Amino acid sequence: MNIKSFFIVCISMLFFTCDTPKKYNVTGVIKEIDKDQNKLLIDHDEIPGFMVKMVMFFNLHTSVDINQFSVNDSVKFDLIIKDKNSYSLNYDIIGKSKISTKEDFWEDDEDLKYSLKEAGDSIDNATFLDVNNKEISLSDFKSDFLLISFIFSKCPMPNMCPAAIVKNQYLSNHFENENINFLLISFDYLFDTPEVLKSMYGSLEKENLHFLSSYKHINDIFTLSQQAGVAYWGVEENNIGHTMRTLLIDKDLKLVNTYDGMDWRPSEAKKDIENLIKIYY
């Protein structure tokens, strides 16, 4: 190979190893406008080849005037994904979504507190006990994201609570260098004291993987489970049954996505979190 050919090959390699941005076309409805941080909370449709339908914040490019938007605007725009950041631009306002409200003549604030939350809604800052018997609230983790699963220690079904623990272990290992915490909260508020959880799961705990007890925090587990759409019963009778759902929430405790049932795959959550990291930060 002569010097000229070698030079051309080197230049070609340089271009191919550069950070090549990817562009995606997105359609959605604006749910919140954050002028301080120049970003929009958008309930977006599926982004083919990139992300499922969910509600999330999008950073605006400096060329976009945030003052042109209103809540419930239906918009189309381009999402640009780079290696370490992202931004959105080329917005078209294509209509106005009907304003949905949860308020009802018969509902008061207390009713709304226990209502099922949807993507984009805020989750209450519930407080539980860690395995060292210290109170800790969801906001105390100061995470970019929290993944929350519900378990109880006497669960006899290997494809339910034990499987949820394994999935969270896998994800916590994968994201150990990110500011993300994985919480496994027991809804057995009678048996699963901090001491019980520590004896059973203490060896599994790590910097970003935590087991939390609802012992003496019945209202917190009731509120969180109602907002999450997780049902449990039979605690008082020592004959517990429950449904399964895992929540992904952001640093502002807004619900981003849910993973339902026993068969959700950690690869789904892994892909979602990786994409969210690119978009949020």
C-alpha positions as CSV (number, residue, x, y, z in Angstrom):
1,M,0.0,0.0,0.0
2,N,1.5,3.4,-1.0
3,I,1.4,6.5,1.2
4,K,-1.5,8.1,-0.7
5,S,-3.7,4.9,-0.3
6,F,-2.8,4.7,3.4
7,F,-3.8,8.3,3.9
8,I,-7.2,7.8,2.2
9,V,-7.9,4.7,4.3
10,C,-7.1,6.6,7.5
11,I,-9.3,9.5,6.5
12,S,-12.2,7.0,5.7
13,M,-11.8,5.3,9.1
14,L,-12.0,8.7,10.8
15,F,-15.3,9.6,9.1
16,F,-16.8,6.2,9.8
17,T,-15.9,6.3,13.5
18,C,-17.5,9.8,14.1
19,D,-20.7,10.1,16.1
20,T,-23.3,9.9,13.4
21,P,-26.6,11.3,14.6
22,K,-29.8,9.4,14.0
23,K,-33.1,11.1,13.2
24,Y,-36.6,9.8,14.1
25,N,-40.0,11.3,13.2
26,V,-42.2,11.6,16.3
27,T,-45.9,12.4,16.8
28,G,-47.4,13.2,20.2
29,V,-49.3,15.5,22.5
30,I,-47.7,18.1,24.8
31,K,-48.6,17.4,28.5
32,E,-46.3,19.9,30.2
33,I,-44.0,22.8,29.3
34,D,-40.8,23.4,31.2
35,K,-39.5,26.8,30.1
36,D,-36.7,26.8,32.7
37,Q,-35.1,23.7,31.3
38,N,-36.3,24.3,27.7
39,K,-38.0,20.9,27.3
40,L,-41.5,19.5,26.7
41,L,-43.2,16.5,28.3
42,I,-44.9,14.7,25.4
43,D,-47.2,11.7,25.3
44,H,-45.7,10.3,22.1
45,D,-46.7,7.5,19.8
46,E,-44.4,4.5,19.1
47,I,-41.2,5.6,17.5
48,P,-40.6,2.7,15.0
49,G,-37.2,1.2,15.4
50,F,-36.4,3.1,18.6
51,M,-39.0,3.3,21.4
52,V,-42.5,2.1,22.4
53,K,-45.3,4.6,23.1
54,M,-44.7,6.5,26.4
55,V,-44.7,9.9,28.1
56,M,-41.3,11.6,28.4
57,F,-39.4,14.9,28.3
58,F,-37.8,16.0,25.1
59,N,-35.0,18.6,25.0
60,L,-35.6,21.5,22.6
61,H,-33.0,22.6,20.1
62,T,-32.0,26.3,20.6
63,S,-33.7,27.1,17.3
64,V,-37.1,26.1,18.7
65,D,-39.2,28.8,20.4
66,I,-40.9,27.2,23.4
67,N,-43.4,30.1,23.7
68,Q,-45.2,28.9,20.6
69,F,-46.6,25.8,22.4
70,S,-49.5,25.1,24.6
71,V,-50.5,22.1,26.7
72,N,-52.5,19.6,24.7
73,D,-51.0,20.7,21.3
74,S,-50.7,17.8,19.0
75,V,-47.3,18.0,17.4
76,K,-44.9,16.4,14.9
77,F,-41.2,16.8,15.2
78,D,-37.8,15.4,14.5
79,L,-35.8,13.7,17.3
80,I,-32.0,13.7,16.9
81,I,-30.1,11.1,18.8
82,K,-26.4,11.5,19.2
83,D,-24.0,9.3,21.2
84,K,-24.2,11.3,24.4
85,N,-27.2,13.6,24.0
86,S,-30.3,14.4,22.1
87,Y,-32.6,17.2,21.0
88,S,-35.8,17.8,19.1
89,L,-36.6,20.3,16.4
90,N,-38.7,21.0,13.3
91,Y,-41.9,21.1,15.2
92,D,-45.3,21.3,13.5
93,I,-48.4,21.9,15.5
94,I,-51.0,19.7,13.8
95,G,-54.0,20.1,16.1
96,K,-55.3,20.3,19.6
97,S,-56.0,17.2,21.7
98,K,-59.1,17.1,23.9
99,I,-58.3,18.1,27.4
100,S,-58.7,15.1,29.7
101,T,-59.4,15.5,33.3
102,K,-59.6,13.1,36.2
103,E,-61.8,15.4,38.2
104,D,-65.4,14.3,38.8
105,F,-68.3,15.7,40.7
106,W,-68.1,12.9,43.3
107,E,-64.3,12.8,43.6
108,D,-62.4,14.8,46.2
109,D,-58.6,15.2,46.6
110,E,-58.4,12.0,48.7
111,D,-60.1,10.0,46.0
112,L,-57.6,11.3,43.4
113,K,-54.7,10.4,45.7
114,Y,-55.5,6.7,45.4
115,S,-56.4,6.8,41.7
116,L,-54.5,4.8,39.1
117,K,-51.7,6.9,37.5
118,E,-50.9,7.0,33.8
119,A,-47.7,7.8,32.1
120,G,-46.8,11.4,32.7
121,D,-48.6,11.5,36.1
122,S,-46.7,12.1,39.3
123,I,-46.4,9.2,41.9
124,D,-46.6,10.1,45.6
125,N,-43.3,10.3,47.4
126,A,-44.0,7.2,49.5
127,T,-41.8,6.3,52.5
128,F,-40.7,2.8,53.6
129,L,-38.1,1.1,55.7
130,D,-34.8,-0.1,54.4
131,V,-33.2,-3.4,55.6
132,N,-31.4,-1.4,58.4
133,N,-34.8,-0.2,59.7
134,K,-34.3,3.4,58.5
135,E,-37.0,5.4,56.8
136,I,-36.4,6.3,53.2
137,S,-38.6,8.0,50.7
138,L,-38.6,7.5,46.9
139,S,-37.1,11.0,46.4
140,D,-34.2,10.2,48.8
141,F,-32.6,8.0,46.2
142,K,-32.0,11.1,44.0
143,S,-31.9,8.9,40.9
144,D,-32.4,9.9,37.3
145,F,-34.7,6.9,37.2
146,L,-36.2,4.4,39.6
147,L,-37.5,0.9,38.6
148,I,-39.9,-0.3,41.2
149,S,-41.1,-3.9,41.6
150,F,-43.4,-5.4,44.2
151,I,-42.7,-8.7,46.1
152,F,-43.2,-10.6,49.3
153,S,-40.7,-12.9,50.9
154,K,-43.0,-16.0,51.2
155,C,-44.0,-15.9,47.6
156,P,-44.0,-19.6,46.5
157,M,-44.1,-19.1,42.8
158,P,-40.7,-19.0,41.1
159,N,-41.9,-17.2,38.1
160,M,-43.4,-14.3,40.2
161,C,-41.5,-12.6,43.0
162,P,-38.2,-14.6,42.7
163,A,-38.2,-13.9,39.0
164,A,-38.8,-10.2,39.6
165,I,-35.7,-10.2,41.9
166,V,-33.5,-11.9,39.3
167,K,-34.7,-9.4,36.6
168,N,-33.8,-6.5,38.9
169,Q,-30.4,-8.0,39.7
170,Y,-29.7,-8.3,36.0
171,L,-30.7,-4.7,35.3
172,S,-28.8,-3.3,38.3
173,N,-25.7,-5.0,37.1
174,H,-26.1,-3.6,33.6
175,F,-26.7,-0.1,34.8
176,E,-24.3,0.0,37.8
177,N,-22.4,3.0,36.3
178,E,-25.6,5.0,35.8
179,N,-27.6,7.0,38.4
180,I,-30.5,4.5,38.5
181,N,-31.8,2.6,41.5
182,F,-33.8,-0.6,41.5
183,L,-36.3,-1.0,44.3
184,L,-38.1,-4.2,45.4
185,I,-40.8,-3.3,47.8
186,S,-42.7,-5.9,49.9
187,F,-46.4,-5.4,50.4
188,D,-46.5,-7.9,53.3
189,Y,-46.6,-5.2,55.9
190,L,-47.0,-7.7,58.7
191,F,-44.3,-10.4,58.2
192,D,-41.7,-8.7,56.0
193,T,-40.1,-6.5,58.6
194,P,-36.7,-4.9,57.8
195,E,-35.1,-7.7,59.8
196,V,-36.8,-10.4,57.7
197,L,-35.8,-8.8,54.4
198,K,-32.2,-8.3,55.6
199,S,-31.9,-12.0,56.6
200,M,-33.3,-13.1,53.3
201,Y,-32.0,-10.5,50.8
202,G,-29.3,-8.6,52.6
203,S,-26.5,-10.4,50.7
204,L,-28.2,-9.3,47.4
205,E,-28.3,-5.6,48.3
206,K,-25.9,-3.3,46.5
207,E,-25.4,0.3,45.9
208,N,-28.2,0.5,43.3
209,L,-30.4,-2.5,44.4
210,H,-32.6,-2.1,47.5
211,F,-35.2,-4.2,49.3
212,L,-37.8,-2.1,51.2
213,S,-40.3,-3.0,53.9
214,S,-43.8,-1.6,54.3
215,Y,-43.9,-2.6,57.9
216,K,-45.7,0.1,59.9
217,H,-46.1,2.0,56.6
218,I,-49.5,0.6,55.5
219,N,-50.8,3.8,54.0
220,D,-47.7,4.3,51.9
221,I,-47.8,0.8,50.4
222,F,-51.6,1.1,49.9
223,T,-51.2,4.5,48.1
224,L,-48.3,3.4,45.9
225,S,-49.9,0.1,44.9
226,Q,-53.2,1.9,44.1
227,Q,-51.4,4.5,42.0
228,A,-49.3,1.7,40.3
229,G,-52.3,-0.5,39.5
230,V,-50.9,-3.4,41.6
231,A,-53.5,-5.4,43.6
232,Y,-52.7,-7.5,46.7
233,W,-54.8,-9.3,49.2
234,G,-54.8,-11.8,52.1
235,V,-52.0,-10.1,54.2
236,E,-54.1,-10.2,57.4
237,E,-55.1,-13.9,56.7
238,N,-51.5,-14.9,55.8
239,N,-52.8,-16.1,52.4
240,I,-51.4,-13.5,50.1
241,G,-52.3,-13.1,46.4
242,H,-51.2,-10.3,44.1
243,T,-50.9,-9.0,40.6
244,M,-47.6,-8.0,39.1
245,R,-46.5,-4.7,37.6
246,T,-43.1,-2.9,37.5
247,L,-42.9,0.9,37.3
248,L,-40.3,3.1,35.7
249,I,-40.3,6.6,37.1
250,D,-38.1,9.6,36.5
251,K,-36.2,11.9,39.0
252,D,-39.4,14.0,39.4
253,L,-41.4,10.9,40.3
254,K,-43.3,11.0,37.1
255,L,-44.4,7.7,35.7
256,V,-42.6,6.9,32.5
257,N,-43.6,3.3,31.7
258,T,-44.9,0.1,33.2
259,Y,-44.1,-3.6,32.6
260,D,-47.1,-5.8,33.3
261,G,-47.5,-9.3,34.5
262,M,-44.9,-12.1,35.0
263,D,-43.5,-12.3,31.5
264,W,-42.0,-8.9,30.9
265,R,-38.4,-9.2,29.8
266,P,-35.6,-7.3,31.4
267,S,-34.3,-6.6,27.9
268,E,-37.4,-4.5,27.3
269,A,-36.7,-2.3,30.3
270,K,-33.0,-2.2,29.4
271,K,-33.7,-0.9,26.0
272,D,-36.2,1.7,27.3
273,I,-33.8,3.0,29.9
274,E,-30.9,3.2,27.5
275,N,-33.0,5.2,25.1
276,L,-34.3,7.4,27.9
277,I,-30.8,8.2,29.1
278,K,-29.9,9.4,25.6
279,I,-33.0,11.6,25.4
280,Y,-33.2,13.0,28.9
281,Y,-29.5,13.7,29.5
